[in-house]
Amino acid sequence: MNSKLIFRFLALLNKIILPSYTKRRLNLSKATKLQLAIIYWRYIITTKALK
């Protein structure tokens, strides 16, 4: 229960701080390593917050 709250908080911070590449229509084949790392980080945090 406690870890779920942490991941929900991190997901909220991700939404506020990190850029949304979906809204920018970023082509994944042309994404830089940093952009791919940010996408992966957001994915992991979001899936753990939803579990």
Buried (B, 14 or more C-beta within 10 A) or exposed (E): EEEEEEBBEBBEEBEEEEEEBEEEEBEEEEBEEEBEEBBEEBEEBBEBBEE
